[in-house]
Amino acid sequence: MPLKKTKKKKQSKTGYMCGVSFQHDFCDDNAHHVELYGSISALKHHKTCFKECGIVKVTVTLEKYVLKGTI
């Protein structure tokens, strides 16, 4: 009986960002940078718009390196 090939689990991380930035700035033809934070408290510390814009929770999944670094 042949062994089944198991897929390698992709690395994922959770982050938080401005809701308006997610809706308008995070797109394929993005000419703007977007900021992603590791915690809600970090976002609130660096951004003042969270009451107006909201906060979204996102998951970032590593698909592949397109250019590996030297470190």
C-alpha positions as a printed Julia matrix, in Angstrom:
71×3 Matrix{Float64}:
   0.0    0.0    0.0
   1.54   3.37  -1.03
   2.13   6.01   1.62
   0.04   9.15   1.36
   1.93  12.34   0.76
   1.26  14.72   3.64
   1.1   18.44   3.02
   3.38  20.62   5.05
   1.34  22.9    7.31
   1.7   26.56   6.35
   2.76  29.05   8.99
   0.03  31.5    9.98
  -0.05  34.43  12.37
  -2.86  36.61  13.65
  -2.65  40.38  13.47
  -4.79  43.47  13.86
  -5.18  46.47  11.6
  -7.27  49.58  11.01
 -10.63  48.63   9.5
 -10.56  51.42   6.91
  -7.02  50.5    5.85
  -8.18  46.93   5.33
 -11.15  48.05   3.21
  -9.37  50.64   1.08
  -5.58  50.31   1.23
  -4.99  46.54   1.34
  -5.53  45.61  -2.31
  -3.63  44.16  -5.27
  -2.69  47.53  -6.78
  -1.73  48.95  -3.4
   0.28  52.14  -3.61
   0.0   52.69   0.16
   1.64  50.85   3.01
  -0.55  49.12   5.58
   0.38  48.56   9.18
  -0.23  45.25  10.88
   0.08  44.9   14.65
   0.6   41.82  16.8
  -1.93  42.88  19.44
  -4.92  45.17  19.86
  -3.08  47.14  22.54
  -0.14  47.76  20.18
  -2.52  49.04  17.49
  -4.26  51.35  19.98
  -0.87  52.66  21.15
   0.26  53.59  17.62
  -3.03  54.54  15.93
  -5.55  57.09  17.13
  -8.26  56.37  14.55
  -9.42  53.01  15.93
 -12.65  54.41  17.42
 -13.73  55.82  14.04
 -12.23  53.18  11.75
 -12.63  50.05  13.83
 -10.14  47.23  14.25
 -10.07  44.07  12.15
  -8.47  40.77  13.07
  -6.6   39.18  10.16
  -4.66  36.0    9.55
  -1.47  36.13   7.52
  -0.3   32.87   5.97
   3.18  32.35   4.62
   2.78  30.92   1.12
   6.41  31.0   -0.02
   9.49  33.16   0.01
   9.8   35.08  -3.24
  13.28  36.23  -2.24
  15.18  34.66   0.64
  17.23  36.91   2.86
  20.82  36.3    3.87
  20.07  35.97   7.61
